[in-house]
Amino acid sequence: MSRLPESPPCPFCEGRETELFNAFGAHASVSSYWCRDCRSPFELLKWAPAERSGPRPHRVESRPEGTG
Protein backbone atom coordinates (compact mmCIF):
# COMPACT_ATOMS: atom_id res chain seq x y z
CA MET A 1 0.00 0.00 0.00
CA SER A 2 1.39 3.36 -0.95
CA ARG A 3 1.66 6.41 1.26
CA LEU A 4 0.05 9.76 0.58
CA PRO A 5 2.30 12.37 -1.03
CA GLU A 6 3.64 14.93 1.43
CA SER A 7 3.37 17.97 -0.82
CA PRO A 8 1.77 17.41 -4.23
CA PRO A 9 1.74 20.40 -6.60
CA CYS A 10 -1.28 22.70 -6.32
CA PRO A 11 -3.63 22.31 -9.33
CA PHE A 12 -4.42 26.06 -9.24
CA CYS A 13 -1.03 27.79 -8.94
CA GLU A 14 1.34 24.80 -9.35
CA GLY A 15 2.97 25.76 -6.05
CA ARG A 16 4.83 23.15 -4.01
CA GLU A 17 4.12 24.70 -0.60
CA THR A 18 1.23 22.33 0.13
CA GLU A 19 0.30 20.28 3.15
CA LEU A 20 -2.04 17.41 3.95
CA PHE A 21 -5.17 18.87 5.50
CA ASN A 22 -7.20 15.67 5.92
CA ALA A 23 -6.41 12.10 4.84
CA PHE A 24 -10.11 11.58 4.09
CA GLY A 25 -11.75 14.29 1.99
CA ALA A 26 -15.36 14.42 0.83
CA HIS A 27 -15.02 10.75 -0.13
CA ALA A 28 -12.79 7.95 1.14
CA SER A 29 -11.00 7.88 -2.23
CA VAL A 30 -9.63 11.43 -1.96
CA SER A 31 -7.35 13.34 0.40
CA SER A 32 -7.69 17.05 1.16
CA TYR A 33 -4.67 19.34 0.86
CA TRP A 34 -4.05 23.04 1.51
CA CYS A 35 -1.86 25.28 -0.67
CA ARG A 36 0.08 27.86 1.32
CA ASP A 37 1.01 29.81 -1.83
CA CYS A 38 -2.49 30.63 -3.15
CA ARG A 39 -4.35 29.68 0.06
CA SER A 40 -6.67 27.24 -1.71
CA PRO A 41 -7.92 23.81 -0.66
CA PHE A 42 -7.78 20.97 -3.19
CA GLU A 43 -8.38 17.24 -3.28
CA LEU A 44 -6.18 14.49 -4.65
CA LEU A 45 -7.31 11.01 -5.68
CA LYS A 46 -5.62 8.32 -3.60
CA TRP A 47 -5.72 5.70 -6.34
CA ALA A 48 -3.45 6.05 -9.36
CA PRO A 49 -3.05 3.58 -12.25
CA ALA A 50 0.68 3.23 -11.52
CA GLU A 51 -0.15 1.79 -8.08
CA ARG A 52 -2.30 -0.99 -9.48
CA SER A 53 -0.62 -4.35 -9.65
CA GLY A 54 -1.85 -7.15 -11.84
CA PRO A 55 -4.67 -7.20 -14.35
CA ARG A 56 -7.82 -5.17 -13.87
CA PRO A 57 -10.64 -7.26 -12.39
CA HIS A 58 -13.37 -8.27 -14.80
CA ARG A 59 -16.81 -9.81 -14.51
CA VAL A 60 -17.25 -13.41 -15.57
CA GLU A 61 -20.73 -14.28 -16.68
CA SER A 62 -21.89 -17.77 -15.81
CA ARG A 63 -24.29 -19.53 -18.13
CA PRO A 64 -26.61 -22.36 -17.21
CA GLU A 65 -25.44 -25.77 -18.42
CA GLY A 66 -26.60 -26.68 -21.94
CA THR A 67 -26.64 -23.07 -23.21
CA GLY A 68 -24.21 -21.16 -25.25
C-alpha positions in Angstrom: 0.0 0.0 0.0 1.4 3.4 -1.0 1.7 6.4 1.3 0.1 9.8 0.6 2.3 12.4 -1.0 3.6 14.9 1.4 3.4 18.0 -0.8 1.8 17.4 -4.2 1.7 20.4 -6.6 -1.3 22.7 -6.3 -3.6 22.3 -9.3 -4.4 26.1 -9.2 -1.0 27.8 -8.9 1.3 24.8 -9.4 3.0 25.8 -6.1 4.8 23.2 -4.0 4.1 24.7 -0.6 1.2 22.3 0.1 0.3 20.3 3.2 -2.0 17.4 4.0 -5.2 18.9 5.5 -7.2 15.7 5.9 -6.4 12.1 4.8 -10.1 11.6 4.1 -11.8 14.3 2.0 -15.4 14.4 0.8 -15.0 10.7 -0.1 -12.8 7.9 1.1 -11.0 7.9 -2.2 -9.6 11.4 -2.0 -7.4 13.3 0.4 -7.7 17.1 1.2 -4.7 19.3 0.9 -4.1 23.0 1.5 -1.9 25.3 -0.7 0.1 27.9 1.3 1.0 29.8 -1.8 -2.5 30.6 -3.1 -4.4 29.7 0.1 -6.7 27.2 -1.7 -7.9 23.8 -0.7 -7.8 21.0 -3.2 -8.4 17.2 -3.3 -6.2 14.5 -4.7 -7.3 11.0 -5.7 -5.6 8.3 -3.6 -5.7 5.7 -6.3 -3.4 6.0 -9.4 -3.0 3.6 -12.2 0.7 3.2 -11.5 -0.1 1.8 -8.1 -2.3 -1.0 -9.5 -0.6 -4.4 -9.7 -1.9 -7.1 -11.8 -4.7 -7.2 -14.4 -7.8 -5.2 -13.9 -10.6 -7.3 -12.4 -13.4 -8.3 -14.8 -16.8 -9.8 -14.5 -17.3 -13.4 -15.6 -20.7 -14.3 -16.7 -21.9 -17.8 -15.8 -24.3 -19.5 -18.1 -26.6 -22.4 -17.2 -25.4 -25.8 -18.4 -26.6 -26.7 -21.9 -26.6 -23.1 -23.2 -24.2 -21.2 -25.3 
